[in-house]
Amino acid sequence: MTNQNKLGTMPISKLIWNMSLPIIASMLVQALYNIVDSIFVSRISESALTAVSLTFPAQQLIIAVAAGTGVGISALIGRALGAGNQRRANEVARNGIFLAVASAVVFCILTLCFSHVFFTAQTTVPEIVEQGNLYLLIVCCGSVGIFLEITFERLLQATGRSILSMYTQGVGTIINIILDPICIFVLDLGVVGAAVATITGQLCSAALAIYLCRTKNKEIHISFRGFRPNWQLIGNIYVIGIPSIIMMAISSVMVFVMNKILIALHSAKETAATMFGVYFKLNSFIFMPIFGLNTGIISIISYNYGAGKRKRMLETIHRSTLYAVIVMAVGTIIFETIPAVLLGMFKANDIMLQVGIPALRIIGLSFPFAGMGILLSGAFQAVGKSIYSMLTSIVRQLLVLLPAALVLALIGRSVGNADLVWWSFPISETASLVMTLLFYRRMRRTIIDTMPEDEE
């Protein structure tokens, strides 16, 4: 099992990039799609861009469930293969695929029932509600593509075939970008066209991921003959995955509440919420390399944890954290130096520029702290301490960020400085990092330092 064994034998620096670069590349392509998609939508109207921006919490929740479940699947397969238990790895894969399809069905039902309520809770502008509702219904009811895509990508990554997952995301994103202008402008479908392009790309990615997993992934054999869900194993997947789901779902709650704070208290109201949505598109391009590193090291640490290779675990954690800080520092420099250029891609008017330039500069200060926290959270997940990651996310995005944003927005409104609200981001990331470092110290003492010394 050559591809598997490199997780335990390849030099760590080379292995980190070998595992992570394909994932980073695919995620950057995905982030590029998100930006290009919003650029096309902004050409329809500002209300269309606002409508799509307000769908972000719901879309993020779908990705949270898919990716969080994928973390549990990948970690369990990595441990099973590291311990030489292929039968268990196969069983994890089958139950993971079952969860992907079941989750897509649940989201379809929820969207049909609550989509309109979701939008009217955020805004009363009829045009925004109508366009957003149409977009969300199509994207969520076609979510089986994103669920299967992410699940089969995790099966490839768990056995060291990260390069193949890059192909799946790349193909889907390219199809997406090609279809966007055709569906939006040529066929004159507006935001409906953007949604159709999105789910078409995701379905194509899923089809390719399934094909590659069946033909190239020799360490995992998938057959559904006589399949019945293994509820104990599903529970084990969610023990690892639910904290990741909650971490990403918290982001949905945060964006939803933040939009309400901005619309209620910011002097620019809907424009501030639109800018916040644009920020998340730009933010994804900066954060995707870190999430790619995070995904790569989870497989590395999980495998070496199962194999009892303590030194390789520590070297992976330390080196990847350093790389994350460097990458995020570059992101900070970009946000500080060319915010107007970034916003100009979205046809920003004078009001959006007035809101967005200071916002990007202030929020960008938090990036290096966030990068370190994300990578250490990946280490927590790899050794089964996902609860640590979940708690730090709750502190960052709920217990610190939102109260700070509300207080600063109220202060800013009273003193005539609406930009104060954006300082809630550096404040929350600093608090979260302190907590993360305390948890990492505890993990070292109770798990890693208790492992026997290996000769590597």
C-alpha positions in Angstrom: 0.0 0.0 0.0 2.5 2.5 -1.3 0.3 5.6 -1.2 -0.8 4.8 2.3 2.7 4.1 3.7 4.0 7.5 2.7 2.0 8.9 5.6 4.3 7.1 7.9 7.6 7.3 6.0 8.0 10.4 3.8 9.9 13.4 5.3 7.4 15.6 7.1 7.9 18.9 5.3 7.6 17.2 1.9 4.7 15.1 3.1 2.7 18.1 4.4 2.9 19.8 1.0 2.5 16.5 -0.9 -0.8 16.0 0.9 -1.9 19.6 1.2 -1.0 21.3 -2.1 -3.5 19.4 -4.3 -6.2 20.1 -1.7 -5.1 23.8 -1.5 -5.1 24.0 -5.3 -8.6 22.6 -5.5 -9.8 24.8 -2.7 -8.3 27.9 -4.3 -10.1 27.0 -7.6 -13.3 26.6 -5.5 -12.6 30.0 -3.9 -12.0 31.5 -7.3 -15.4 30.2 -8.4 -17.1 31.8 -5.4 -15.5 35.1 -6.3 -16.3 34.8 -10.0 -19.8 33.7 -9.2 -20.4 36.8 -7.1 -18.8 39.0 -9.7 -21.3 37.8 -12.3 -24.2 38.1 -9.9 -23.2 41.7 -9.0 -23.7 42.5 -12.7 -27.4 41.7 -12.4 -28.0 44.2 -9.6 -27.0 45.1 -6.1 -30.1 43.4 -4.8 -29.2 40.2 -6.5 -25.7 40.3 -4.9 -27.4 41.0 -1.5 -29.8 38.1 -2.0 -27.0 35.6 -2.8 -24.9 37.0 0.1 -27.8 36.4 2.5 -28.0 32.7 1.4 -24.4 32.2 2.8 -25.5 30.9 6.3 -27.7 28.2 4.7 -25.1 27.2 2.2 -22.4 27.2 4.9 -24.5 24.9 7.0 -24.7 22.3 4.1 -20.9 22.5 3.7 -20.5 22.2 7.5 -22.5 18.9 7.6 -20.7 17.5 4.6 -17.2 18.5 5.5 -17.6 17.8 9.2 -18.9 14.3 8.5 -16.0 14.0 6.0 -13.5 14.8 8.8 -14.9 11.9 10.9 -14.8 9.5 7.9 -11.2 10.5 7.0 -9.9 10.3 10.6 -11.4 6.9 11.2 -10.1 5.5 7.9 -6.7 6.9 8.6 -6.5 5.3 12.0 -7.9 2.0 10.6 -5.3 1.9 7.8 -2.5 3.0 10.2 -3.4 0.0 12.4 -3.7 -2.3 9.3 -7.4 -2.9 9.7 -8.7 -2.7 6.1 -12.1 -4.2 6.8 -12.9 -1.4 9.2 -11.8 1.2 6.7 -14.2 -0.3 4.1 -17.0 -0.2 6.6 -16.4 3.4 7.5 -16.4 4.3 3.8 -19.8 2.6 3.2 -21.5 4.2 6.1 -20.0 7.6 5.2 -21.6 7.4 1.7 -24.9 6.5 3.3 -24.7 9.5 5.5 -24.0 11.8 2.5 -27.2 10.8 0.7 -29.3 10.9 3.8 -28.0 14.3 4.7 -28.9 15.7 1.2 -32.5 14.4 1.6 -32.8 16.1 5.0 -31.6 19.4 3.7 -33.9 19.3 0.7 -36.9 18.8 3.0 -35.8 21.6 5.4 -35.3 24.1 2.6 -38.7 23.4 1.1 -40.3 24.1 4.5 -38.2 27.0 5.8 -36.5 28.9 2.9 -39.0 31.8 2.8 -38.9 32.2 6.6 -35.1 32.3 6.5 -35.1 35.3 4.2 -37.9 37.3 5.7 -36.1 37.0 9.1 -33.2 38.9 7.6 -34.8 41.5 5.3 -38.2 42.9 4.3 -37.1 44.0 0.8 -39.4 42.0 -1.5 -36.9 41.8 -4.4 -34.1 40.4 -2.2 -36.4 37.9 -0.6 -37.7 36.6 -3.9 -34.3 36.3 -5.6 -32.7 34.8 -2.5 -35.5 32.3 -2.0 -35.3 31.0 -5.6 -31.5 30.7 -5.4 -31.5 28.8 -2.1 -34.3 26.4 -3.1 -32.3 25.3 -6.2 -28.9 25.0 -4.4 -30.2 23.2 -1.4 -32.5 20.8 -3.2 -29.6 19.8 -5.5 -27.2 19.5 -2.6 -26.6 15.7 -3.1 -23.8 16.8 -5.5 -21.8 18.6 -2.8 -22.4 15.9 -0.2 -21.1 13.1 -2.5 -18.3 15.2 -3.8 -16.9 16.0 -0.4 -17.4 12.5 0.9 -15.6 10.8 -1.9 -12.8 13.4 -1.8 -12.3 12.5 1.8 -12.0 8.8 0.9 -9.3 9.7 -1.6 -7.5 12.0 0.9 -7.6 9.4 3.7 -5.4 7.1 1.6 -2.9 9.8 0.5 -4.4 10.5 -3.0 -4.9 14.2 -2.5 -4.0 15.0 -6.1 -7.1 13.2 -7.3 -9.4 15.3 -5.1 -7.9 18.3 -6.8 -9.1 17.0 -10.2 -12.7 16.6 -8.9 -13.0 20.1 -7.5 -11.2 21.6 -10.4 -13.4 20.1 -13.1 -16.6 21.0 -11.2 -15.4 24.6 -10.7 -14.4 25.1 -14.3 -17.8 23.8 -15.4 -19.4 26.2 -12.9 -17.5 29.2 -14.2 -18.3 28.4 -17.8 -22.0 27.9 -17.1 -22.4 31.1 -15.0 -22.4 33.7 -17.7 -24.3 31.4 -20.1 -27.1 30.7 -17.6 -27.2 34.2 -16.0 -26.9 36.3 -19.2 -27.3 34.3 -22.4 -30.3 32.3 -21.1 -31.4 35.4 -19.0 -32.1 33.3 -15.9 -30.6 35.7 -13.4 -29.9 34.3 -9.9 -31.7 31.1 -11.0 -29.0 30.7 -13.6 -26.3 31.1 -11.0 -27.9 28.4 -8.9 -28.2 26.0 -11.8 -24.6 26.5 -12.7 -23.6 25.8 -9.1 -25.4 22.5 -8.7 -24.4 21.4 -12.2 -20.7 21.9 -11.3 -21.1 20.1 -8.0 -22.8 17.1 -9.6 -20.0 16.8 -12.2 -17.4 16.9 -9.4 -19.3 14.2 -7.5 -19.4 12.0 -10.6 -15.7 12.3 -11.2 -14.9 11.7 -7.5 -16.9 8.5 -7.5 -15.2 7.3 -10.6 -11.7 8.0 -9.3 -12.5 6.4 -5.9 -13.7 3.2 -7.6 -10.9 3.0 -10.1 -7.8 4.4 -8.3 -8.4 4.0 -4.6 -7.1 0.4 -4.1 -7.0 0.6 -0.3 -10.7 1.0 0.1 -13.2 -1.4 -1.5 -16.8 -0.2 -1.6 -19.7 -2.5 -2.1 -23.3 -2.0 -0.9 -24.5 -5.6 -1.4 -26.3 -6.5 1.8 -25.5 -3.1 3.3 -27.2 -2.1 6.5 -26.2 1.1 8.4 -23.8 0.4 11.3 -25.2 2.7 13.9 -22.3 2.3 16.2 -19.8 3.2 13.5 -22.0 6.1 12.4 -21.9 7.2 16.0 -18.1 7.0 16.0 -18.0 9.1 12.8 -20.1 11.8 14.4 -18.1 11.7 17.7 -15.2 13.1 15.6 -17.3 14.9 13.0 -20.0 16.7 15.0 -17.6 19.1 16.6 -16.4 20.0 13.1 -20.0 20.4 12.0 -20.7 22.6 14.9 -17.6 24.7 14.3 -18.6 25.4 10.7 -22.3 25.7 11.5 -21.5 28.3 14.1 -20.2 30.3 11.2 -23.6 30.1 9.7 -25.2 31.4 12.9 -22.6 34.1 13.2 -23.2 35.4 9.7 -26.9 35.3 10.1 -26.8 37.3 13.4 -24.1 39.6 12.1 -26.2 40.5 9.1 -29.1 41.4 11.4 -26.8 43.5 13.5 -25.4 45.3 10.4 -28.9 45.9 8.9 -30.3 47.2 12.2 -27.4 49.3 13.5 -24.9 50.1 10.7 -25.5 53.5 9.0 -25.3 51.8 5.6 -27.7 48.9 6.5 -28.2 46.5 3.5 -25.0 47.8 1.9 -23.0 46.8 5.0 -24.6 43.3 4.9 -23.7 43.0 1.2 -20.2 44.1 1.9 -20.0 41.5 4.6 -21.0 38.8 2.1 -18.4 40.1 -0.3 -15.8 39.9 2.5 -16.6 36.2 3.0 -16.0 35.6 -0.7 -12.6 37.3 -0.5 -11.9 35.7 2.9 -12.4 32.3 1.3 -9.5 32.9 -1.1 -7.2 33.7 1.9 -8.4 31.0 4.1 -8.6 28.1 1.6 -4.8 27.4 1.7 -5.1 27.0 5.5 -8.1 24.7 5.3 -6.2 22.7 2.7 -3.2 22.4 5.1 -5.6 21.5 7.9 -7.2 18.7 5.8 -3.8 17.4 4.8 -2.4 17.3 8.3 -5.5 15.5 9.8 -4.7 12.5 7.6 -1.0 12.6 8.5 -1.5 13.0 12.2 -4.3 10.4 12.3 -2.2 7.8 10.5 0.9 8.4 12.7 -1.3 8.5 15.8 -2.6 5.0 14.9 0.9 3.9 14.1 2.3 5.3 17.4 4.8 7.6 15.7 5.0 10.5 18.2 7.8 12.5 16.7 6.2 12.6 13.3 3.0 13.9 14.9 4.8 16.7 16.6 6.8 17.7 13.6 3.7 17.8 11.5 1.9 20.1 14.0 4.8 22.5 14.4 5.7 22.9 10.8 2.2 23.2 9.5 1.3 25.8 12.1 4.4 27.9 11.0 3.3 27.6 7.4 -0.2 28.7 8.3 1.0 31.9 10.0 3.2 32.8 7.0 0.3 32.3 4.5 -2.1 34.3 6.6 0.4 37.1 7.1 0.4 37.5 3.3 -3.4 37.7 3.4 -3.1 40.5 5.9 -0.8 42.4 3.7 -3.2 42.0 0.7 -6.2 43.3 2.7 -4.2 46.2 4.1 -2.7 47.4 0.8 -5.4 46.9 -1.9 -8.8 46.8 -0.3 -10.3 49.1 -3.0 -9.1 46.9 -5.8 -10.6 43.8 -4.1 -14.0 45.5 -3.7 -13.9 47.0 -7.2 -14.2 43.5 -8.6 -17.8 43.4 -7.3 -18.8 46.6 -8.9 -18.7 48.4 -5.5 -20.3 51.8 -5.5 -19.0 54.7 -3.3 -21.0 53.7 -0.3 -19.7 50.1 -0.4 -16.2 51.4 -0.8 -16.7 53.7 2.2 -17.9 50.8 4.3 -15.6 48.1 2.9 -12.2 49.6 2.8 -11.8 50.1 6.6 -13.7 46.8 7.2 -11.2 44.8 5.2 -8.2 46.5 6.8 -9.4 46.0 10.3 -10.6 42.4 9.8 -7.4 41.5 8.0 -5.4 42.1 11.2 -6.9 38.9 12.7 -5.7 36.5 9.9 -2.4 35.3 11.5 -4.1 34.5 14.8 -6.9 32.6 12.9 -4.3 30.6 10.9 -2.6 29.3 13.9 -5.9 28.4 15.6 -7.2 26.5 12.6 -4.1 24.3 12.2 -4.1 23.4 15.9 -7.8 22.6 15.7 -6.9 20.1 13.0 -4.5 18.4 15.4 -7.2 18.2 18.0 -9.5 16.5 15.5 -6.9 14.0 14.3 -6.4 12.6 17.8 -10.1 12.5 18.7 -10.2 15.7 20.7 -12.6 17.6 18.4 -14.4 18.9 21.4 -11.5 21.3 21.9 -11.9 22.7 18.4 -15.7 23.0 18.9 -15.2 25.0 22.2 -12.7 27.4 20.7 -15.1 28.0 17.7 -18.0 28.7 20.1 -15.9 31.2 22.0 -14.6 32.9 18.9 -17.8 33.2 16.8 -20.6 33.2 19.4 -19.4 34.1 22.9 -16.9 36.8 21.9 -17.5 37.9 18.3 -21.3 38.6 18.4 -21.5 40.3 21.8 -18.4 42.4 20.8 -20.0 43.3 17.5 -23.3 44.3 19.1 -21.6 46.5 21.7 -19.2 48.1 19.2 -22.0 48.7 16.8 -24.0 50.4 19.5 -21.0 52.5 20.5 -20.2 53.3 16.9 -23.8 54.4 16.3 -23.7 56.7 19.3 -20.3 58.3 18.5 -20.8 58.3 14.7 -18.1 55.8 13.9 -19.7 52.7 12.2 -16.3 51.1 11.6 -15.9 50.2 15.2 -18.0 47.0 14.7 -15.3 45.4 12.6 -12.8 45.4 15.5 -14.9 42.5 17.0 -13.0 40.2 14.6 -9.4 40.8 15.9 -10.8 40.7 19.5 -12.5 37.4 19.0 -9.5 35.7 17.1 -7.2 36.8 19.9 -9.4 35.3 22.6 -9.8 32.1 20.6 -6.1 31.7 20.1 -5.4 32.0 23.8 -7.9 29.2 24.5 -6.6 27.1 21.7 -3.0 27.3 23.0 -4.3 26.2 26.5 -6.0 23.2 24.9 -3.0 22.3 22.9 -0.9 22.3 26.0 -3.4 20.0 27.7 -3.4 17.7 24.6 0.4 17.5 24.6 0.5 16.6 28.3 -2.4 14.0 28.3 -2.0 12.4 24.9 1.1 13.0 22.9 3.7 13.1 25.7 2.3 9.8 27.1 3.0 8.0 23.9 6.1 5.8 23.9 9.2 7.3 22.3 9.8 6.0 18.7 13.1 5.7 17.0 12.2 7.9 14.0 
